Amino acid sequence: MKISVVSYSLSEQPSTLKGWEDKLISQIDALISDGAKVILYPELNLMGLSDYFPGELKQQFLLISEYTQNQLLPMLTKKFKGKDLLLCLGIS
């Protein structure tokens, strides 16, 4: 079983949330194509979303959490449905 651990670069942030999503999906697709069955993004991976949710830190965490639950996870579930894959986004 191939396990991939990914370090998401905050220094190469896309300019839009859609760009961030596209980058994440592209990385996951590439890892699956390379045979990964488990993909692990380290703790605090989703801090890369803070650029797209302005405000005080507490408000950012709430908005990122809401976005993750209501948009990101459903989108990824739909995109990768039927794949033999365990994906951990490093949500802490």
C-alpha positions in Angstrom: 0.0 0.0 0.0 1.4 3.4 -1.0 1.1 6.2 1.5 1.8 9.8 0.5 2.4 12.6 2.9 2.0 16.0 1.4 3.4 19.3 2.6 1.2 22.1 1.3 3.2 25.2 0.5 1.8 28.4 1.9 4.4 30.4 -0.1 2.7 29.4 -3.3 -0.9 30.4 -2.5 -3.3 30.7 -5.4 -5.0 34.1 -5.6 -8.5 32.7 -5.3 -10.3 30.1 -3.2 -11.2 28.3 -6.5 -7.5 28.2 -7.4 -6.8 26.7 -3.9 -9.4 24.0 -4.5 -8.1 23.3 -8.0 -4.5 23.0 -6.7 -5.6 20.6 -3.9 -7.6 18.4 -6.4 -4.7 18.4 -8.9 -2.3 17.3 -6.1 -4.7 14.5 -5.0 -5.3 13.4 -8.6 -1.5 13.2 -9.3 -1.0 11.2 -6.1 -3.8 8.7 -7.0 -2.3 8.4 -10.5 1.0 7.6 -8.8 -0.6 4.7 -6.8 -1.3 6.4 -3.5 -4.0 4.7 -1.4 -3.5 6.9 1.7 -2.9 10.6 1.3 -2.0 12.6 4.4 -1.8 16.4 4.6 -0.1 17.4 7.9 -1.7 19.2 10.7 -2.8 22.8 10.0 -3.0 22.2 6.2 -6.2 24.1 6.1 -4.5 27.2 7.5 -3.8 27.9 3.8 -7.5 28.9 3.6 -7.0 31.8 5.9 -6.1 34.1 3.0 -9.6 33.6 1.6 -11.5 34.2 4.9 -10.5 37.6 6.2 -11.2 38.7 9.8 -10.1 38.1 13.3 -8.5 34.7 14.0 -11.5 33.2 15.8 -13.8 34.3 12.9 -11.4 32.8 10.4 -11.5 29.5 12.2 -15.3 29.5 12.2 -15.5 30.4 8.6 -12.9 27.8 7.5 -14.7 25.2 9.6 -18.1 26.0 8.0 -16.6 26.0 4.5 -14.8 22.7 5.1 -18.0 21.0 6.4 -20.5 22.5 3.9 -18.4 22.8 0.7 -15.0 21.3 0.7 -15.7 17.9 2.1 -18.8 17.3 0.0 -17.0 18.5 -3.1 -14.1 16.1 -2.4 -16.4 13.2 -1.6 -18.2 13.7 -4.9 -15.0 14.1 -6.9 -13.3 11.0 -5.4 -16.3 8.8 -4.9 -15.5 5.2 -5.7 -11.8 5.6 -5.4 -9.9 3.2 -3.1 -8.5 6.1 -1.1 -8.1 7.3 2.5 -7.7 11.1 2.5 -6.7 13.1 5.6 -6.7 16.9 5.2 -4.8 17.6 8.5 -7.7 19.3 10.2 -6.8 20.1 13.7 
